[in-house]
Amino acid sequence: MRGGFRRFTGFSGFSWLAVGAAAALVAVCGPSAGVAHGGAAHGGVGDPVGRMGVGPATGVALVGTDTVGGFGGFGVGGAPAASEPGAVAPAAPASEADLAYHGHISLWDGRVGVWVEPSNHGPAAVPDATVRLRFSAPLSGAEQLPPGCLRGSPETVLCSTGAMRAAGAGRAIALDLRVAGSPAEVVVNINTSWSGGAGDRNPDNNTHRVLAPATGDKYAY
């Protein structure tokens, strides 16, 4: 019986020692990483301050995280996002680009040649853009269009520029088309059908109206 009392006393001492160690750990380290600092009443989940060496829980909104390009707590370009607890990521501002098209047009014997050099003056890059070319005379439709181009209507051709970085150039577009009949002149309207999601406050350098008489000469724009 005396030996049993000694065993019970030893167990009791171990229990109090374990409880005391746990209390000391909580006092030093703060709440567990699985419970919000400040409790559920403060709306927290996990350890938002990262005090336990554990980052914010997956899915928690981070300040500076781009809602379109951000992934895994990183914003655009892989820049780390700030982790201010309770804040909501701001909406990314609309990007701005300045698209420009230059080239030349010629008409001879019922055929029209079009050369387009797309460029982007920035400040934002664009993943792609679409140039619209509308002719005053319907096209015959017999010619094969180059890759990246398609016919939008009997008088319209749409072409992709490809990706354009800021202060960069896109893919050059060369068209050799036949128009119906043999007109003495043709008017070609050039503008942007799609700007890759970027705003463009300067449409003057990507909107052109070119008159090309049937002389075979190149009329620049």
C-alpha positions as CSV (number, residue, x, y, z in Angstrom):
1,M,0.0,0.0,0.0
2,R,2.9,2.3,0.8
3,G,4.5,1.5,-2.5
4,G,1.2,2.2,-4.3
5,F,1.0,5.6,-2.5
6,R,4.5,6.4,-3.8
7,R,3.5,5.5,-7.3
8,F,0.4,7.8,-7.1
9,T,2.5,10.6,-5.7
10,G,5.0,10.3,-8.5
11,F,2.2,10.4,-11.2
12,S,0.6,13.4,-9.5
13,G,4.0,15.3,-9.6
14,F,4.5,14.5,-13.2
15,S,1.0,15.8,-14.1
16,W,1.5,19.1,-12.3
17,L,4.9,19.4,-14.0
18,A,3.3,18.9,-17.4
19,V,0.5,21.4,-16.7
20,G,3.1,23.9,-15.5
21,A,5.2,23.5,-18.6
22,A,2.2,24.0,-20.9
23,A,1.2,27.2,-19.0
24,A,4.7,28.5,-19.4
25,L,4.7,27.8,-23.1
26,V,1.4,29.7,-23.6
27,A,2.7,32.6,-21.5
28,V,5.8,32.9,-23.6
29,C,4.5,32.1,-27.1
30,G,1.0,33.4,-27.0
31,P,-2.1,31.6,-28.4
32,S,-1.7,28.5,-30.6
33,A,-1.3,28.9,-34.4
34,G,-4.6,27.3,-34.9
35,V,-6.6,30.0,-33.0
36,A,-6.8,33.6,-33.9
37,H,-4.9,36.1,-31.8
38,G,-7.8,37.9,-30.0
39,G,-10.2,35.1,-30.4
40,A,-13.1,34.3,-32.7
41,A,-14.8,37.5,-31.8
42,H,-12.2,39.4,-33.7
43,G,-12.8,37.3,-36.9
44,G,-9.3,35.8,-37.1
45,V,-8.3,32.4,-38.4
46,G,-4.8,31.0,-37.9
47,D,-2.0,33.2,-36.6
48,P,-2.4,36.4,-38.7
49,V,0.7,38.0,-37.3
50,G,2.9,35.0,-37.9
51,R,4.2,35.0,-34.3
52,M,4.5,31.2,-34.2
53,G,6.6,31.1,-37.4
54,V,3.6,30.1,-39.5
55,G,2.5,32.4,-42.3
56,P,-1.1,33.4,-43.0
57,A,-3.5,30.5,-43.8
58,T,-4.1,29.7,-47.4
59,G,-7.0,31.7,-48.9
60,V,-6.7,34.7,-46.6
61,A,-6.7,38.0,-48.5
62,L,-3.4,39.8,-48.5
63,V,-2.7,43.5,-49.0
64,G,-1.1,44.1,-52.3
65,T,-2.1,40.7,-53.8
66,D,-3.2,41.2,-57.4
67,T,-6.6,39.6,-57.8
68,V,-5.8,38.7,-61.4
69,G,-2.1,37.8,-61.5
70,G,-1.5,37.1,-57.8
71,F,-0.9,33.6,-56.6
72,G,0.2,32.1,-53.4
73,G,0.6,35.4,-51.6
74,F,2.6,37.0,-54.4
75,G,1.5,39.9,-56.6
76,V,2.4,40.8,-60.2
77,G,5.9,40.0,-61.0
78,G,6.4,37.8,-58.0
79,A,6.7,40.7,-55.5
80,P,5.8,39.6,-52.0
81,A,2.4,40.9,-50.8
82,A,2.1,42.6,-47.5
83,S,0.4,40.6,-44.8
84,E,-1.5,43.3,-42.8
85,P,-4.2,41.3,-40.9
86,G,-7.8,42.1,-41.7
87,A,-7.1,44.2,-44.7
88,V,-8.7,43.5,-48.1
89,A,-6.6,43.4,-51.3
90,P,-7.2,46.6,-53.3
91,A,-8.5,46.3,-56.9
92,A,-5.7,46.5,-59.5
93,P,-5.9,49.8,-61.5
94,A,-6.7,49.5,-65.1
95,S,-3.6,49.2,-67.2
96,E,-2.9,51.9,-69.9
97,A,-1.2,51.3,-73.2
98,D,-0.6,53.4,-76.3
99,L,-1.0,51.3,-79.4
100,A,0.2,52.7,-82.8
101,Y,-0.1,51.4,-86.4
102,H,2.0,52.6,-89.2
103,G,2.7,51.3,-92.7
104,H,1.6,51.8,-96.3
105,I,-1.2,50.8,-98.8
106,S,-1.1,50.4,-102.5
107,L,-3.7,49.5,-105.2
108,W,-3.1,48.2,-108.7
109,D,-5.2,46.1,-111.2
110,G,-7.9,45.4,-108.6
111,R,-5.3,44.2,-106.0
112,V,-4.7,46.0,-102.7
113,G,-1.5,45.5,-100.7
114,V,-1.5,46.5,-97.0
115,W,1.5,46.7,-94.7
116,V,0.9,47.2,-90.9
117,E,3.6,47.6,-88.3
118,P,2.0,47.6,-84.8
119,S,3.8,49.0,-81.8
120,N,3.1,49.9,-78.2
121,H,4.4,53.0,-76.5
122,G,3.3,51.8,-73.0
123,P,3.4,52.2,-70.2
124,A,1.8,48.8,-69.8
125,A,2.5,45.7,-72.0
126,V,-0.4,44.0,-73.8
127,P,-0.7,40.2,-74.3
128,D,-2.3,40.8,-77.8
129,A,-4.3,43.2,-79.8
130,T,-6.5,43.1,-82.8
131,V,-6.3,45.4,-85.8
132,R,-9.4,46.0,-87.9
133,L,-9.0,46.9,-91.6
134,R,-12.2,47.9,-93.4
135,F,-12.1,48.4,-97.2
136,S,-14.4,50.6,-99.2
137,A,-14.8,47.8,-101.8
138,P,-15.8,44.2,-100.9
139,L,-12.9,41.7,-101.1
140,S,-13.1,38.8,-103.5
141,G,-12.4,36.3,-100.7
142,A,-10.3,34.0,-102.8
143,E,-6.9,34.8,-101.2
144,Q,-5.5,32.9,-98.3
145,L,-5.0,35.2,-95.3
146,P,-1.8,35.0,-93.3
147,P,-1.7,33.3,-89.9
148,G,-3.3,35.4,-87.2
149,C,-5.8,37.1,-89.6
150,L,-9.4,36.3,-90.4
151,R,-12.3,37.8,-92.4
152,G,-14.8,39.7,-90.3
153,S,-17.1,40.6,-93.2
154,P,-16.9,40.9,-97.0
155,E,-15.2,44.3,-96.5
156,T,-13.3,43.6,-93.2
157,V,-10.2,41.8,-92.1
158,L,-9.1,41.3,-88.5
159,C,-5.5,40.6,-87.6
160,S,-3.6,39.8,-84.3
161,T,-0.6,41.9,-83.4
162,G,0.8,39.3,-81.0
163,A,2.2,40.3,-77.6
164,M,3.7,43.8,-77.3
165,R,5.8,44.8,-74.3
166,A,6.0,48.5,-73.3
167,A,8.1,50.4,-75.9
168,G,8.0,47.3,-78.1
169,A,6.7,46.2,-81.5
170,G,4.2,43.6,-82.5
171,R,4.0,41.2,-85.4
172,A,4.1,42.9,-88.8
173,I,1.1,42.2,-91.0
174,A,1.3,41.9,-94.8
175,L,-1.8,41.5,-96.9
176,D,-2.2,41.0,-100.6
177,L,-5.9,41.0,-101.4
178,R,-8.2,41.3,-104.5
179,V,-11.1,43.6,-104.4
180,A,-14.3,43.2,-106.4
181,G,-14.0,44.8,-109.8
182,S,-11.2,47.2,-110.7
183,P,-11.9,50.4,-108.7
184,A,-10.0,53.6,-109.5
185,E,-9.3,54.0,-105.8
186,V,-9.9,52.3,-102.4
187,V,-10.3,53.7,-98.9
188,V,-8.9,51.6,-96.0
189,N,-10.0,52.4,-92.5
190,I,-7.6,51.1,-89.8
191,N,-8.3,51.0,-86.1
192,T,-8.2,48.8,-83.0
193,S,-10.9,46.2,-82.5
194,W,-9.4,44.9,-79.2
195,S,-6.6,46.4,-77.1
196,G,-5.8,43.3,-75.0
197,G,-7.7,44.7,-72.0
198,A,-5.7,47.9,-71.7
199,G,-7.0,51.4,-72.0
200,D,-5.7,53.6,-74.7
201,R,-6.2,57.4,-74.3
202,N,-4.4,58.2,-77.5
203,P,-6.4,56.6,-80.4
204,D,-5.0,59.1,-83.0
205,N,-1.9,57.0,-83.8
206,N,-3.9,53.7,-84.2
207,T,-6.9,55.1,-86.2
208,H,-6.2,55.9,-89.8
209,R,-8.2,56.5,-93.0
210,V,-6.1,56.0,-96.1
211,L,-7.1,56.8,-99.7
212,A,-5.1,54.8,-102.2
213,P,-5.6,55.5,-105.9
214,A,-4.9,52.7,-108.4
215,T,-1.4,53.9,-109.3
216,G,0.6,51.1,-107.6
217,D,2.3,53.7,-105.4
218,K,2.7,53.2,-101.7
219,Y,0.6,55.6,-99.6
220,A,2.0,55.8,-96.1
221,Y,0.1,56.4,-92.9
